């Protein structure tokens, strides 16, 4: 019940305002801005993608083993961001994440989509635990984690190397199935 195929069978699914679906190869042009906006990508480990890296990313995300999914406005079909949802390092534990275009930030899209993914994770996939990670400086993501019922589990000091030779701290949030309130 906890493999990617189980999750893919749930797609697409909708919230009040959003649709979460798998990437398509036809999303290449429309998603380019998510891959190449330095402000949007400043919190991502992969950083800004060049054109070829973006093409590879969309191809992988369109395959049978994706980790990232399109987040689109249900009424207009416009892409507003993406959600990450994939197996983490432990059985029945998945990681969740989000990336929302700057023009769509502050509208509650990340928390709305995250709540739905948590519902599917615990309600359909029978997961034990869902985690999310961010740098402590990424206050908006930390607020989303708290808003969807996750609790702070730990701070890992200087655990992620950066291209400039510095290190990022990482904060981890989590929620257990036993803590989830549908």
N, C-alpha and C positions, 0 to 999 in steps of 0.2 A: 504493500500500500504506500510505501514512502519513496518510491523511485520517481524519476523524472517522467516516465511514461504515464503514471497515475496522474501527475499534475497536468501534463499536456492534454489528457482527456477532458480535463475541466475547462480548458480554454475554448473559445474566449469566454470571459465572464464579465459581469457588469456590476457597478455600484450605482448609486443614485445619479451621478454625473459622468462616470467614466466607464471605459471598456479596456480590459487588459487582454492582450492577445500576443501571439508569437510574432516575432519579426518576419517580414517577407522580403525577398530580394528587391521587390519594387519599392521598399522603404529607403533605399540607398540615398537618394537625393534629399528627401525630406528629413532624414535623421542626421545628415552631415553636420548641421549646426550644433547638434548635441555632442558630436565627437570633436569639434574643432573650436568651440567657444572656450577660451582660456579662463574666463571667470567661472563658468559653469563647471569646468573640469578641475578647478584648483583643489578640490577635496578628493579627487580620484587618484588611485595609485597609478593607473595607466597614463594619466596626463592627457594632453591633446594628441589626437591621432592625425597622421597625414592621410592623404586620399587613399593610398593602398592599404594602410592599416584599418581605415574605416570600412573599406570594401571587404576585407577579411573578417572584420568584426560582425558586419551584417550577415555575411555568409554563414559564419558559425552560429549566430543567433537565430538564423532561419533553419538550422539543421535539426536533427533529432536529439541533440544533447545541448540545448541552450541553457544559459544561466540568466539572461536578461530578456525582458519582455516589454512590448510597446504599451504605453499608457496614452490613451486618446480620449478626447472629448466625445462623449456618446452622441451628442446632437450634431456637431459639425464634422466629426471624423478627424479633426486636427490633432496631430501628435503634440502632447504637452509634456512628455517625459518618458521615462522608462522605469521599470521595477526590476530588481534583482531578486531571484528566489531560487536557491539551489542547496543541495546537500552540503553540509559543513563537514567537519572532520569526524564526527561521531554519528553512529547509527541513530536514526529517527530525530536528528537535529539538523535543521535547515537554517540558512542565513537569508535575511531579508535586507533589501536596500532600495534606494530611490535616487532618481536624478530628475529634477523638474526644471524645464526651461525657465530662464530668468523672468520672462514676461508672464509666466503662470505661477510663480512662487508666491507664497503668502495667501493662497486661495484654499488651502486645506486638501489639495489633491494627494500629496504624499501620505498623509494620515488616513484619508478615505481609502486609498488603494491598499495601504499596509494593513488596515483593519480587515479588509476582504481577504488578503493573502493569509493572514493569521487564522481567519475563520476557515478557509479551505485547508490550511495546514493541520489544524487540530480537528476540525469537524469531518473532513473527507479523507485526508491522508493519514490520520491517526498519529501525527508526530508527537514526540515527547517534549521537544524544546525548540524554540525559535530564537535566534540571536540576531543582533544588529551591531555594527561597529562604526565608529567615526573618530575623527580627531576631536579632542576636547574643545578646540577652537571653533568647531562647526556647530555652533549653538542651535541653529535651525534644525539640524538632524537630531540632535539630542532632545529637543522639544518634541519632535515627532515620535521618537521612541517612547518618551514618557506619556505622551497623549494617547498612544495605542495600548498602554498598560504594561509596557516593559519596565524593568527596574535595572538600575545600574549594578553591574556585577563586578567590574574591576577596571583598573587603569594599568595599562602596560606602558612603561616608560621607554622611550627611545627604541621602539621595536620595529619601525619601518624606515629603511634607508630612503633618502630622497636623492634626486639627481645632483643637487648642489652640494652633496656631502653631509648635509645635516640629517637629523633624525626626527621622525614624527612620533608623538605619543599616540596611543590608541585607547579609546574607552569602549568597553563592551557592555551592552544591555542584553537582557534576555527575558523570556517569559516561558513558563512551563504550562503544559496542557492543564494541569491541576489548578493553575492560577487564572486561566482564561475564563472570561465570563461572556458567553454568546449573547 
